[in-house]
Amino acid sequence: MRGTDPRGPDSRGPDSDRADPVGTDLRGPDPEPAGTGGVEPGGPGSGRGRALSASALVESRAILSGGLAALVALVVGLVGFDGYRPSLAGERSVADFAAVTSGIAAGGGFLAGYFQTIRGTHSWLSARPLLRQIVDGAALVVVHASIAVMSSLVVFRMFQDAFYGLTVDSYAGGGMLAIAAGIAAYAAYDSGARIDAASLSLLLAGFMASGMLVSMLAAENPLWWHIMFSELGTGQAGITSFWTFNTTMTTSGVILTTLSAFVTRDLTRWAAVRDADDTAAGRPHRRFLRPRAGVVRWGLIGVGLCMIGIGTVTLHVSEPVHTFFVRLLAVILLILLLGIPLWAPGYPGAFYAFTYIAGALLAGAASLWFPLHYYNLTALELAAAGIVFSWLVVFIRTTTAVTGTAAEPGRGGTRPVGGGAAV
């Protein structure tokens, strides 16, 4: 038990995470800064006060990031729209300018927030190989910028349809650009500064859904769905659909490998907490039903690599290789899904029920394609993608919740991540 250390559980110092990139540390949150001992709980120097101050600092910097982006976008609009009245959507419209300015603002805002979090809350991220950091950071920038770009195009298209024939002057156009860029930078900075497995899983799901939707809407061949989903990435559906589909698949694969690091860290902590519970109760450590962080890690990495393969080796480049990645992805996901009670024991029963319901839905979706021939392969791919990514999001968020519950004293049957008895 760590409580026997006379120096206290947090004696290793605030930088110990750098030497522990996997996350076997059972401390939970980062240790308190020196010089705060003996402060009355709830006072200005208490842990809650510092947490609120940290959150306030993130918000103030996010507001500053949004304000700077809005100011730059306003200047871009005043100069870019000088001498003519742009429409809200269409060629050389407010939507086009907003897509570029908000995309750049979101990318820059995210980087600023992300650099803050890897220097603090998730300092262990900076202990990984430099190439991995660059690839992960670039993928996350692409995700945030892409969401901002797609949101701008869609929103201004909707307003153009609502206000048919409307054009604006440079002042109104610049103001619209400022609003779009300001929101994008603010939201992206906040996302980067507060990034964790739960938020990253929702970001990935949103990026995948929006990317696929844009690819389908941009398809020049309206009958692409008569073939299969991967037809969007062959170029037969148009250049916009081609790039959107393949970029979304490749970037999502990289993000999934990034998520594996967060999930591995959480599962490793969860395994250590369960071992500590066994030790405290005088029981031998579990050998069979114990969290298998390695299995989950390589499973998620395998899924991510398959998605990268699907996005880079398109159907028209090599159908056998493309099909191999698709089938391998399905096998890995089935192993993860069906074996989850073995890889992640101790989770709430509702999660396991949801897992088996998802498995049953996958089997039902497959049977509707063959042998029932109710719908075609494209419908099966869409149904399977929705079910699988819903399960992945729930699994990742449940993992974060389970680890968080273990870190909270005062709840029956749990043990604080930092050690000690639950109260």
C-alpha positions as CSV (number, residue, x, y, z in Angstrom):
1,M,0.0,0.0,0.0
2,R,1.4,3.4,-0.9
3,G,0.1,4.9,2.3
4,T,3.1,3.5,4.2
5,D,5.4,6.0,2.4
6,P,6.1,8.7,5.1
7,R,6.6,11.3,2.3
8,G,2.9,11.0,1.3
9,P,1.4,9.7,-1.9
10,D,2.4,12.8,-3.9
11,S,6.0,12.9,-3.0
12,R,7.3,12.1,-6.5
13,G,6.7,15.6,-7.9
14,P,4.6,17.0,-10.7
15,D,6.7,15.7,-13.5
16,S,6.5,12.0,-12.7
17,D,4.0,11.4,-15.5
18,R,6.8,12.0,-18.0
19,A,8.5,8.9,-16.8
20,D,5.3,7.0,-16.9
21,P,3.8,7.4,-20.4
22,V,1.6,4.3,-20.1
23,G,-0.2,5.5,-17.0
24,T,0.5,3.0,-14.3
25,D,0.5,5.8,-11.8
26,L,-2.4,5.5,-9.4
27,R,-2.2,9.1,-8.2
28,G,-5.3,10.2,-10.1
29,P,-5.1,14.0,-10.7
30,D,-1.8,15.8,-10.8
31,P,-0.3,16.5,-7.4
32,E,-0.8,19.9,-5.8
33,P,1.8,22.5,-6.2
34,A,4.2,23.0,-3.3
35,G,3.4,25.5,-0.7
36,T,-0.4,24.8,-0.5
37,G,-0.3,22.5,2.5
38,G,-2.5,23.4,5.4
39,V,-4.8,25.6,3.5
40,E,-8.3,25.4,4.8
41,P,-10.6,23.4,2.4
42,G,-12.8,25.7,0.3
43,G,-10.5,28.7,0.9
44,P,-8.9,30.6,-1.9
45,G,-5.9,28.2,-2.1
46,S,-8.0,25.1,-1.9
47,G,-8.0,22.4,-4.6
48,R,-11.4,23.5,-5.7
49,G,-10.3,27.1,-5.9
50,R,-7.3,26.2,-8.1
51,A,-9.4,24.0,-10.3
52,L,-11.8,26.9,-10.9
53,S,-8.9,29.2,-11.6
54,A,-7.5,26.8,-14.2
55,S,-10.9,26.5,-15.9
56,A,-11.2,30.3,-15.8
57,L,-7.8,30.6,-17.4
58,V,-8.8,28.2,-20.2
59,E,-12.0,30.2,-20.8
60,S,-10.2,33.6,-20.8
61,R,-7.6,32.3,-23.3
62,A,-10.3,30.8,-25.5
63,I,-12.1,34.1,-25.5
64,L,-8.9,35.9,-26.4
65,S,-8.2,33.3,-29.2
66,G,-11.7,33.9,-30.6
67,G,-11.4,37.6,-30.4
68,L,-8.1,37.7,-32.3
69,A,-9.5,35.4,-35.0
70,A,-12.7,37.5,-35.3
71,L,-10.6,40.7,-35.7
72,V,-8.4,39.1,-38.5
73,A,-11.5,37.7,-40.2
74,L,-13.2,41.1,-40.1
75,V,-10.2,42.7,-41.9
76,V,-10.2,39.9,-44.4
77,G,-13.9,40.5,-45.1
78,L,-13.6,44.2,-45.5
79,V,-10.7,43.8,-48.0
80,G,-12.0,40.7,-49.8
81,F,-15.5,42.0,-50.3
82,D,-14.5,45.5,-51.2
83,G,-16.2,46.7,-54.4
84,Y,-18.9,44.0,-54.8
85,R,-21.7,42.4,-52.9
86,P,-21.2,38.7,-52.2
87,S,-24.0,36.2,-51.8
88,L,-24.1,34.0,-48.7
89,A,-23.3,30.8,-50.7
90,G,-21.9,30.1,-54.1
91,E,-18.9,31.2,-56.0
92,R,-16.7,33.8,-54.2
93,S,-19.4,34.0,-51.5
94,V,-19.4,34.6,-47.8
95,A,-19.4,30.8,-47.3
96,D,-16.2,30.4,-49.3
97,F,-14.4,33.1,-47.3
98,A,-15.8,31.8,-44.0
99,A,-14.7,28.2,-44.8
100,V,-11.1,29.4,-45.2
101,T,-10.9,31.9,-42.3
102,S,-12.8,29.6,-39.8
103,G,-10.7,26.6,-40.8
104,I,-7.5,28.5,-40.2
105,A,-8.9,29.9,-37.0
106,A,-9.9,26.5,-35.7
107,G,-6.6,24.9,-36.6
108,G,-4.6,27.7,-34.9
109,G,-7.0,27.8,-31.9
110,F,-6.7,24.1,-31.3
111,L,-2.9,24.1,-31.5
112,A,-2.8,26.9,-28.9
113,G,-5.0,24.9,-26.5
114,Y,-3.3,21.6,-27.2
115,F,0.1,23.0,-26.4
116,Q,-1.4,24.1,-23.1
117,T,-2.7,20.7,-22.2
118,I,0.5,18.8,-23.1
119,R,2.4,21.1,-20.8
120,G,0.0,20.4,-18.0
121,T,-2.9,18.0,-17.6
122,H,-1.6,15.5,-20.2
123,S,2.1,16.1,-20.0
124,W,2.6,12.4,-20.7
125,L,1.7,13.0,-24.3
126,S,4.9,15.0,-24.8
127,A,6.9,11.9,-23.6
128,R,6.0,10.0,-26.8
129,P,8.2,9.8,-29.9
130,L,8.4,13.2,-31.7
131,L,7.1,11.8,-35.0
132,R,4.0,10.3,-33.2
133,Q,3.4,13.7,-31.6
134,I,3.6,15.5,-34.9
135,V,1.3,13.0,-36.7
136,D,-1.3,13.0,-33.9
137,G,-1.2,16.8,-33.7
138,A,-1.5,17.3,-37.4
139,A,-4.5,14.9,-37.5
140,L,-6.2,16.7,-34.7
141,V,-5.7,20.0,-36.4
142,V,-7.2,18.6,-39.6
143,V,-10.2,17.4,-37.7
144,H,-10.9,20.7,-36.1
145,A,-10.3,22.7,-39.2
146,S,-12.4,20.4,-41.3
147,I,-15.3,20.6,-38.9
148,A,-15.1,24.4,-39.1
149,V,-14.9,24.4,-42.9
150,M,-17.9,22.0,-43.3
151,S,-19.9,23.8,-40.7
152,S,-19.4,27.2,-42.4
153,L,-20.3,25.8,-45.8
154,V,-23.5,24.1,-44.5
155,V,-24.7,27.0,-42.3
156,F,-24.2,29.7,-45.0
157,R,-25.9,27.4,-47.6
158,M,-28.9,27.0,-45.3
159,F,-29.1,30.8,-44.7
160,Q,-28.8,31.4,-48.5
161,D,-31.7,29.0,-49.1
162,A,-33.7,30.7,-46.4
163,F,-33.0,34.2,-47.7
164,Y,-33.0,33.5,-51.4
165,G,-31.2,36.1,-53.5
166,L,-29.7,38.0,-50.6
167,T,-26.4,39.7,-51.1
168,V,-24.5,41.7,-48.5
169,D,-21.9,44.6,-48.5
170,S,-18.4,44.3,-47.2
171,Y,-19.3,45.4,-43.6
172,A,-22.0,42.8,-43.2
173,G,-19.8,40.2,-44.9
174,G,-16.9,41.0,-42.7
175,G,-19.0,40.8,-39.6
176,M,-20.3,37.3,-40.7
177,L,-16.7,36.2,-41.2
178,A,-15.7,37.5,-37.8
179,I,-18.6,35.6,-36.1
180,A,-17.7,32.3,-37.9
181,A,-14.0,32.6,-37.2
182,G,-14.4,33.7,-33.6
183,I,-16.7,30.8,-32.8
184,A,-14.3,28.4,-34.5
185,A,-11.2,29.6,-32.7
186,Y,-13.0,29.7,-29.3
187,A,-14.4,26.2,-29.6
188,A,-11.2,24.7,-31.0
189,Y,-9.0,26.3,-28.3
190,D,-11.4,25.0,-25.6
191,S,-11.4,21.5,-27.2
192,G,-7.6,21.4,-27.3
193,A,-7.1,22.6,-23.7
194,R,-9.7,20.2,-22.3
195,I,-9.0,17.2,-24.5
196,D,-9.5,13.7,-23.1
197,A,-10.7,10.3,-24.3
198,A,-14.4,11.1,-23.8
199,S,-14.3,14.4,-25.8
200,L,-12.0,12.9,-28.4
201,S,-14.4,10.0,-29.0
202,L,-17.3,12.4,-29.6
203,L,-15.1,14.5,-31.9
204,L,-14.1,11.5,-33.9
205,A,-17.7,10.3,-34.3
206,G,-18.8,13.8,-35.3
207,F,-16.0,14.2,-37.8
208,M,-16.7,10.8,-39.3
209,A,-20.4,11.5,-39.7
210,S,-20.0,15.0,-41.1
211,G,-17.2,13.9,-43.5
212,M,-19.2,11.0,-44.9
213,L,-22.3,13.1,-45.2
214,V,-20.5,15.8,-47.1
215,S,-18.9,13.2,-49.3
216,M,-22.4,11.7,-50.1
217,L,-23.9,15.1,-50.8
218,A,-21.0,16.1,-53.0
219,A,-21.2,12.9,-55.1
220,E,-21.6,13.7,-58.8
221,N,-22.9,10.2,-59.5
222,P,-26.4,10.2,-57.8
223,L,-26.5,6.4,-58.1
224,W,-23.2,5.7,-56.3
225,W,-25.1,3.9,-53.5
226,H,-26.1,1.1,-56.0
227,I,-22.5,-0.2,-55.7
228,M,-21.0,0.1,-52.3
229,F,-19.9,2.8,-49.8
230,S,-16.3,2.8,-50.9
231,E,-17.4,3.9,-54.3
232,L,-17.3,7.5,-52.9
233,G,-13.5,7.2,-52.6
234,T,-12.8,6.0,-56.2
235,G,-13.2,9.4,-58.0
236,Q,-16.2,8.2,-60.0
237,A,-18.4,10.2,-57.6
238,G,-16.4,13.4,-58.2
239,I,-13.2,15.0,-57.0
240,T,-14.8,16.6,-53.9
241,S,-16.4,13.4,-52.8
242,F,-13.1,11.5,-53.5
243,W,-11.0,13.8,-51.3
244,T,-13.5,14.2,-48.6
245,F,-14.1,10.4,-48.2
246,N,-10.5,9.4,-48.2
247,T,-9.3,12.3,-46.1
248,T,-12.0,11.5,-43.5
249,M,-11.1,7.8,-43.4
250,T,-7.4,8.4,-43.1
251,T,-7.6,11.2,-40.5
252,S,-10.1,9.2,-38.5
253,G,-7.7,6.2,-38.4
254,V,-4.9,8.4,-37.1
255,I,-7.2,9.9,-34.4
256,L,-8.2,6.4,-33.4
257,T,-4.6,5.4,-32.8
258,T,-4.3,8.6,-30.7
259,L,-7.4,7.6,-28.7
260,S,-5.7,4.2,-28.0
261,A,-3.1,6.0,-25.9
262,F,-5.8,7.6,-23.7
263,V,-7.8,4.3,-23.3
264,T,-4.6,2.3,-22.6
265,R,-3.7,4.8,-19.8
266,D,-7.2,4.6,-18.3
267,L,-7.4,0.7,-18.5
268,T,-3.9,0.4,-17.0
269,R,-5.0,2.5,-14.0
270,W,-8.2,0.6,-13.7
271,A,-6.3,-2.7,-13.5
272,A,-4.0,-1.3,-10.8
273,V,-7.0,-0.1,-8.8
274,R,-8.5,-3.6,-8.9
275,D,-5.2,-5.1,-7.9
276,A,-5.0,-2.7,-5.0
277,D,-8.6,-3.7,-3.9
278,D,-7.5,-7.4,-4.0
279,T,-4.4,-6.6,-1.9
280,A,-6.4,-4.7,0.6
281,A,-9.0,-7.5,0.9
282,G,-6.3,-10.1,1.2
283,R,-7.3,-11.8,-2.1
284,P,-4.9,-12.9,-4.8
285,H,-4.8,-10.8,-7.9
286,R,-7.2,-11.8,-10.7
287,R,-5.5,-13.7,-13.4
288,F,-8.3,-14.2,-15.9
289,L,-10.9,-11.5,-15.5
290,R,-8.6,-8.5,-15.4
291,P,-8.4,-5.4,-17.6
292,R,-6.3,-6.2,-20.7
293,A,-5.0,-2.8,-21.8
294,G,-2.7,-4.4,-24.4
295,V,-5.5,-6.2,-26.2
296,V,-7.7,-3.1,-26.3
297,R,-4.7,-0.9,-27.4
298,W,-3.7,-3.1,-30.3
299,G,-7.3,-3.6,-31.2
300,L,-7.9,0.1,-31.5
301,I,-4.6,0.7,-33.3
302,G,-5.5,-2.2,-35.7
303,V,-8.8,-0.6,-36.5
304,G,-7.1,2.8,-37.0
305,L,-4.5,1.3,-39.4
306,C,-7.3,-0.5,-41.3
307,M,-9.1,2.8,-41.7
308,I,-5.9,4.4,-42.9
309,G,-5.5,1.6,-45.4
310,I,-9.0,2.0,-46.7
311,G,-8.5,5.7,-47.2
312,T,-5.1,5.4,-48.9
313,V,-5.6,2.2,-51.0
314,T,-8.9,3.0,-52.7
315,L,-11.1,0.5,-54.4
316,H,-9.9,1.5,-57.9
317,V,-6.2,1.4,-56.9
318,S,-6.3,-2.2,-55.6
319,E,-9.6,-3.9,-54.9
320,P,-8.0,-7.0,-53.2
321,V,-6.0,-4.8,-50.8
322,H,-8.9,-2.5,-50.1
323,T,-11.2,-5.4,-49.4
324,F,-8.6,-7.0,-47.2
325,F,-8.5,-3.9,-45.0
326,V,-12.3,-3.8,-44.8
327,R,-12.5,-7.5,-43.7
328,L,-9.6,-7.2,-41.3
329,L,-11.3,-4.2,-39.7
330,A,-14.5,-6.2,-39.3
331,V,-12.7,-9.1,-37.6
332,I,-10.8,-6.8,-35.1
333,L,-14.0,-5.0,-34.2
334,L,-15.8,-8.3,-33.6
335,I,-13.0,-9.5,-31.3
336,L,-13.1,-6.3,-29.4
337,L,-16.9,-6.2,-29.1
338,L,-17.6,-9.9,-28.3
339,G,-14.6,-10.3,-25.9
340,I,-15.1,-7.0,-24.0
341,P,-16.1,-8.7,-20.7
342,L,-12.6,-10.3,-20.8
343,W,-10.7,-7.2,-21.9
344,A,-12.6,-4.8,-19.6
345,P,-14.1,-6.5,-16.6
346,G,-15.7,-4.5,-13.7
347,Y,-17.7,-2.2,-15.9
348,P,-21.4,-1.5,-15.3
349,G,-23.9,-4.2,-16.3
350,A,-25.7,-1.7,-18.6
351,F,-22.6,-1.4,-20.7
352,Y,-22.3,-5.1,-21.2
353,A,-26.0,-5.3,-22.1
354,F,-25.5,-2.5,-24.6
355,T,-22.5,-4.4,-26.1
356,Y,-24.5,-7.6,-26.7
357,I,-27.4,-5.6,-28.1
358,A,-24.9,-4.0,-30.5
359,G,-23.6,-7.4,-31.5
360,A,-27.2,-8.6,-32.1
361,L,-28.0,-5.6,-34.2
362,L,-24.8,-6.2,-36.3
363,A,-25.9,-9.8,-36.9
364,G,-29.4,-8.6,-37.8
365,A,-28.0,-6.0,-40.2
366,A,-25.9,-8.6,-41.9
367,S,-28.8,-11.0,-42.2
368,L,-30.9,-8.3,-43.9
369,W,-28.2,-8.1,-46.6
370,F,-27.6,-11.9,-46.8
371,P,-29.5,-14.2,-47.0
372,L,-32.6,-12.0,-46.8
373,H,-31.5,-9.5,-49.6
374,Y,-33.7,-6.8,-48.0
375,Y,-31.1,-4.1,-48.9
376,N,-27.8,-3.8,-50.7
377,L,-24.2,-3.7,-49.5
378,T,-24.2,0.1,-49.1
379,A,-27.0,0.0,-46.6
380,L,-25.2,-2.8,-44.6
381,E,-22.0,-0.7,-44.5
382,L,-23.9,2.4,-43.2
383,A,-25.8,0.4,-40.6
384,A,-22.6,-1.4,-39.4
385,A,-20.7,1.8,-39.3
386,G,-23.4,3.5,-37.2
387,I,-23.6,0.6,-34.7
388,V,-19.9,0.1,-34.4
389,F,-19.0,3.8,-33.9
390,S,-21.8,4.2,-31.4
391,W,-20.4,1.3,-29.4
392,L,-16.9,2.7,-29.6
393,V,-18.0,6.0,-28.3
394,V,-19.9,4.4,-25.4
395,F,-17.0,2.1,-24.6
396,I,-14.5,4.9,-24.5
397,R,-16.7,7.2,-22.4
398,T,-17.6,4.3,-20.0
399,T,-13.9,3.6,-19.6
400,T,-13.3,7.2,-18.7
401,A,-16.3,7.1,-16.3
402,V,-15.1,3.9,-14.6
403,T,-11.7,5.4,-14.0
404,G,-13.2,8.6,-12.7
405,T,-15.5,6.6,-10.3
406,A,-12.5,4.8,-9.0
407,A,-10.8,8.2,-8.3
408,E,-13.7,9.5,-6.2
409,P,-13.7,8.7,-2.5
410,G,-17.0,8.7,-0.8
411,R,-18.7,6.3,-3.2
412,G,-19.4,2.8,-1.9
413,G,-17.4,0.0,-3.4
414,T,-14.8,2.2,-5.0
415,R,-11.2,3.1,-4.2
416,P,-9.6,6.4,-4.9
417,V,-7.0,6.2,-7.7
418,G,-4.5,7.8,-5.4
419,G,-4.8,4.9,-2.9
420,G,-6.2,4.8,0.6
421,A,-9.5,3.5,1.8
422,A,-12.8,4.6,0.4
423,V,-14.9,6.6,2.8
